[in-house]
Amino acid sequence: MSAVGCVFCRIAAGDPAEPATVIQEWPDALAIVPLGPVTPGHWLVIPRTHVRDAAERPEVTAATVYRAAELIGETGDDVNLIVNVGTAAGQTVDHLHVHIVPRKAGDSLALPWTR
């Protein structure tokens, strides 16, 4: 998918046809609330540069994970930091995005590899 057809690129550009709840903005990335958060405080950190996935441009991936780590440091929450690469791994949007999923003891949110 090209940047033109990418929903995350349109969100990053501020396209009014793609409204999003923005948590934080930086020159290189932004954090938004996903459409279906799995826990309260579940956010996505997306780079403003169109990058298909974490393997395509490691320097963009590193900068995006850095921004996610900054947010985690501000919240002090226990979290899962999740990056999916490819559809078999659960990637549903072809634009790099880092999930920040806050966790609480006993919250019973099962990750894909847990039983």
Phi and psi restraints in degrees (value plus and minus 20) as a CYANA .aco file:
   2 SER   PHI    -104.6   -64.6
   2 SER   PSI     146.3   186.3
   3 ALA   PHI     -80.0   -40.0
   3 ALA   PSI     -52.1   -12.1
   4 VAL   PHI     -83.2   -43.2
   4 VAL   PSI     -59.9   -19.9
   5 GLY   PHI    -109.9   -69.9
   5 GLY   PSI     -13.0    27.0
   6 CYS   PHI    -113.4   -73.4
   6 CYS   PSI     101.6   141.6
   7 VAL   PHI     -81.5   -41.5
   7 VAL   PSI     -59.1   -19.1
   8 PHE   PHI     -88.8   -48.8
   8 PHE   PSI     -54.0   -14.0
   9 CYS   PHI     -85.7   -45.7
   9 CYS   PSI     -59.6   -19.6
  10 ARG   PHI     -86.4   -46.4
  10 ARG   PSI     -59.8   -19.8
  11 ILE   PHI     -82.4   -42.4
  11 ILE   PSI     -66.4   -26.4
  12 ALA   PHI     -82.3   -42.3
  12 ALA   PSI     -50.3   -10.3
  13 ALA   PHI    -102.4   -62.4
  13 ALA   PSI     -25.9    14.1
  14 GLY   PHI      60.0   100.0
  14 GLY   PSI       2.8    42.8
  15 ASP   PHI     -79.5   -39.5
  15 ASP   PSI     100.2   140.2
  16 PRO   PHI     -84.8   -44.8
  16 PRO   PSI     -38.2     1.8
  17 ALA   PHI     -95.5   -55.5
  17 ALA   PSI     -31.1     8.9
  18 GLU   PHI    -145.0  -105.0
  18 GLU   PSI      49.1    89.1
  19 PRO   PHI     -86.1   -46.1
  19 PRO   PSI     126.3   166.3
  20 ALA   PHI    -168.6  -128.6
  20 ALA   PSI     130.6   170.6
  21 THR   PHI    -106.7   -66.7
  21 THR   PSI      88.7   128.7
  22 VAL   PHI    -110.3   -70.3
  22 VAL   PSI     106.4   146.4
  23 ILE   PHI    -108.5   -68.5
  23 ILE   PSI     -63.6   -23.6
  24 GLN   PHI    -176.0  -136.0
  24 GLN   PSI     128.9   168.9
  25 GLU   PHI    -147.2  -107.2
  25 GLU   PSI     124.5   164.5
  26 TRP   PHI    -152.2  -112.2
  26 TRP   PSI     147.9   187.9
  27 PRO   PHI     -80.0   -40.0
  27 PRO   PSI     -50.7   -10.7
  28 ASP   PHI    -127.2   -87.2
  28 ASP   PSI     -25.8    14.2
  29 ALA   PHI    -180.9  -140.9
  29 ALA   PSI     150.0   190.0
  30 LEU   PHI    -167.2  -127.2
  30 LEU   PSI     136.0   176.0
  31 ALA   PHI    -131.8   -91.8
  31 ALA   PSI     112.2   152.2
  32 ILE   PHI    -152.5  -112.5
  32 ILE   PSI     143.2   183.2
  33 VAL   PHI    -105.8   -65.8
  33 VAL   PSI     108.7   148.7
  34 PRO   PHI     -90.4   -50.4
  34 PRO   PSI     143.7   183.7
  35 LEU   PHI     -82.2   -42.2
  35 LEU   PSI     -55.2   -15.2
  36 GLY   PHI    -146.6  -106.6
  36 GLY   PSI      52.3    92.3
  37 PRO   PHI     -80.1   -40.1
  37 PRO   PSI     119.0   159.0
  38 VAL   PHI    -110.9   -70.9
  38 VAL   PSI     -37.0     3.0
  39 THR   PHI    -165.1  -125.1
  39 THR   PSI     138.9   178.9
  40 PRO   PHI     -80.5   -40.5
  40 PRO   PSI     114.4   154.4
  41 GLY   PHI      67.5   107.5
  41 GLY   PSI     -15.3    24.7
  42 HIS   PHI     -88.7   -48.7
  42 HIS   PSI     102.2   142.2
  43 TRP   PHI    -149.7  -109.7
  43 TRP   PSI     139.1   179.1
  44 LEU   PHI    -135.1   -95.1
  44 LEU   PSI     116.8   156.8
  45 VAL   PHI    -129.5   -89.5
  45 VAL   PSI     102.6   142.6
  46 ILE   PHI    -144.1  -104.1
  46 ILE   PSI     119.9   159.9
  47 PRO   PHI     -95.6   -55.6
  47 PRO   PSI     130.9   170.9
  48 ARG   PHI     -92.9   -52.9
  48 ARG   PSI     -45.1    -5.1
  49 THR   PHI     -99.4   -59.4
  49 THR   PSI     114.4   154.4
  50 HIS   PHI     -92.6   -52.6
  50 HIS   PSI      94.7   134.7
  51 VAL   PHI    -152.5  -112.5
  51 VAL   PSI     103.7   143.7
  52 ARG   PHI     -77.6   -37.6
  52 ARG   PSI     -66.6   -26.6
  53 ASP   PHI    -178.9  -138.9
  53 ASP   PSI    -199.7  -159.7
  54 ALA   PHI     -85.0   -45.0
  54 ALA   PSI     -41.2    -1.2
  55 ALA   PHI    -106.8   -66.8
  55 ALA   PSI     -39.1     0.9
  56 GLU   PHI     -88.5   -48.5
  56 GLU   PSI     -66.4   -26.4
  57 ARG   PHI    -158.9  -118.9
  57 ARG   PSI      70.0   110.0
  58 PRO   PHI     -74.2   -34.2
  58 PRO   PSI     -52.1   -12.1
  59 GLU   PHI     -88.4   -48.4
  59 GLU   PSI     -53.8   -13.8
  60 VAL   PHI     -92.6   -52.6
  60 VAL   PSI     -59.9   -19.9
  61 THR   PHI     -79.8   -39.8
  61 THR   PSI     -66.6   -26.6
  62 ALA   PHI     -80.4   -40.4
  62 ALA   PSI     -63.5   -23.5
  63 ALA   PHI     -86.0   -46.0
  63 ALA   PSI     -56.2   -16.2
  64 THR   PHI     -91.4   -51.4
  64 THR   PSI     -62.2   -22.2
  65 VAL   PHI     -84.4   -44.4
  65 VAL   PSI     -57.0   -17.0
  66 TYR   PHI     -77.9   -37.9
  66 TYR   PSI     -65.7   -25.7
  67 ARG   PHI     -83.1   -43.1
  67 ARG   PSI     -60.5   -20.5
  68 ALA   PHI     -81.8   -41.8
  68 ALA   PSI     -62.5   -22.5
  69 ALA   PHI     -83.2   -43.2
  69 ALA   PSI     -57.0   -17.0
  70 GLU   PHI     -79.1   -39.1
  70 GLU   PSI     -65.7   -25.7
  71 LEU   PHI     -83.6   -43.6
  71 LEU   PSI     -63.4   -23.4
  72 ILE   PHI     -79.6   -39.6
  72 ILE   PSI     -62.0   -22.0
  73 GLY   PHI     -81.8   -41.8
  73 GLY   PSI     -53.5   -13.5
  74 GLU   PHI     -92.4   -52.4
  74 GLU   PSI     -53.7   -13.7
  75 THR   PHI    -104.7   -64.7
  75 THR   PSI     -54.3   -14.3
  76 GLY   PHI      54.4    94.4
  76 GLY   PSI     -12.0    28.0
  77 ASP   PHI     -94.9   -54.9
  77 ASP   PSI     134.4   174.4
  78 ASP   PHI     -96.9   -56.9
  78 ASP   PSI     114.6   154.6
  79 VAL   PHI    -162.9  -122.9
  79 VAL   PSI     139.7   179.7
  80 ASN   PHI    -118.9   -78.9
  80 ASN   PSI     112.0   152.0
  81 LEU   PHI    -127.2   -87.2
  81 LEU   PSI      95.6   135.6
  82 ILE   PHI    -146.4  -106.4
  82 ILE   PSI     111.6   151.6
  83 VAL   PHI    -150.4  -110.4
  83 VAL   PSI     100.0   140.0
  84 ASN   PHI    -118.9   -78.9
  84 ASN   PSI     119.1   159.1
  85 VAL   PHI    -144.5  -104.5
  85 VAL   PSI      88.3   128.3
  86 GLY   PHI      72.9   112.9
  86 GLY   PSI     134.6   174.6
  87 THR   PHI     -84.4   -44.4
  87 THR   PSI     -56.1   -16.1
  88 ALA   PHI     -84.6   -44.6
  88 ALA   PSI     -43.3    -3.3
  89 ALA   PHI    -114.1   -74.1
  89 ALA   PSI     -18.2    21.8
  90 GLY   PHI      81.1   121.1
  90 GLY   PSI     -13.5    26.5
  91 GLN   PHI     -93.8   -53.8
  91 GLN   PSI     103.4   143.4
  92 THR   PHI    -129.7   -89.7
  92 THR   PSI     -34.9     5.1
  93 VAL   PHI    -144.4  -104.4
  93 VAL   PSI     107.8   147.8
  94 ASP   PHI    -101.2   -61.2
  94 ASP   PSI      40.3    80.3
  95 HIS   PHI    -172.5  -132.5
  95 HIS   PSI     106.9   146.9
  96 LEU   PHI     -66.6   -26.6
  96 LEU   PSI     111.1   151.1
  97 HIS   PHI    -170.5  -130.5
  97 HIS   PSI     121.5   161.5
  98 VAL   PHI    -130.8   -90.8
  98 VAL   PSI     102.3   142.3
  99 HIS   PHI    -104.4   -64.4
  99 HIS   PSI     111.9   151.9
 100 ILE   PHI    -129.9   -89.9
 100 ILE   PSI      93.7   133.7
 101 VAL   PHI    -138.8   -98.8
 101 VAL   PSI      81.5   121.5
 102 PRO   PHI     -83.2   -43.2
 102 PRO   PSI     123.9   163.9
 103 ARG   PHI    -147.8  -107.8
 103 ARG   PSI     129.3   169.3
 104 LYS   PHI    -147.8  -107.8
 104 LYS   PSI     126.9   166.9
 105 ALA   PHI     -76.5   -36.5
 105 ALA   PSI     111.0   151.0
 106 GLY   PHI      56.3    96.3
 106 GLY   PSI      -4.9    35.1
 107 ASP   PHI     -92.3   -52.3
 107 ASP   PSI     -30.7     9.3
 108 SER   PHI      40.7    80.7
 108 SER   PSI      -1.1    38.9
 109 LEU   PHI     -98.7   -58.7
 109 LEU   PSI      94.6   134.6
 110 ALA   PHI    -109.8   -69.8
 110 ALA   PSI     111.7   151.7
 111 LEU   PHI    -100.8   -60.8
 111 LEU   PSI     142.4   182.4
 112 PRO   PHI     -77.5   -37.5
 112 PRO   PSI     -48.3    -8.3
 113 TRP   PHI    -120.0   -80.0
 113 TRP   PSI     -13.0    27.0
 114 THR   PHI    -123.0   -83.0
 114 THR   PSI     138.8   178.8
